[in-house]
């Protein structure tokens, strides 16, 4: 064999030996890494994969202790709604279960660390989104929805509903209902008026009924930065209370992050010995 051919063969053999020594595949190049989705999960999968093997360690990652486990969802749902009946207004759920329900409003803060936190902790909550606040990044809320958290209607552009005309009230509910249904694939079941304003008015409930939601939801407590505000004089949680929080960040939380605020909320709940349940598990949509 000519000398040049021997050189080529020797070079090829050396290259194969180097690949084998480095653990490379014997039958072709290494496969490229799988693409990842939000929070590093494989693309095409949801964030609701198998829970972590050591939940206490995951809670410790966020500087928290685990909450009590919520009981199984009741077979007989205590809140019963109707597609063609009256639109009820409620701020708590009638239950003896030692649970509370977290709701998070608006959608201004879109902190990726909050998605990571919820993917880790699996705490259920309900989102009441305002169309004009979230329309620039509908996608942020989809990994949170994929965890099993429901998306509800919080108006088109957040007015005090009692200050606008019946026609505007109708548009505020219907336009947001259409946009959220298109983006998230499910029609919102519930409506929350901005500031809770006008919740008991016939005009607003007429608009809600016409546009699709089946109830108006208020709250018993609201989370601030480090502590909650209570409507009850004794400043204590009660079974079935609905708690209000917001998608807010350092600009509105005096420099604190949304994850810090939410962690403080979970700590306040734990201190009083409550679990967090999924609001929709206690509702019969009719």
Secondary structure, 3 states (H helix, E strand, C coil): CCHHHHHHHHHHHHHHHHHHHCCCCCCCCCCCCCCECHHHCECCCCCCCCCCCCHHHHHHHCCCCCCCCCCCCCCCCCEECCCCCCCEEECECCCCCCEEEEEEEECCCCCHHHHHHHHHHCCCCEEEECHHHHHHHHHHHHHHHHCCCCEEECCCCCCCHHHCCHHHHHHHHHHHHHHHHHHHCCCCCEECCHHHCCCCCHHHHHHHHHHCCCEEECCCEEECCCCEEECCCCCCCCCCEEEEEECCCCCCCCCCCHHHHHHHHHHHHHHCCCEECCHHHHEECC
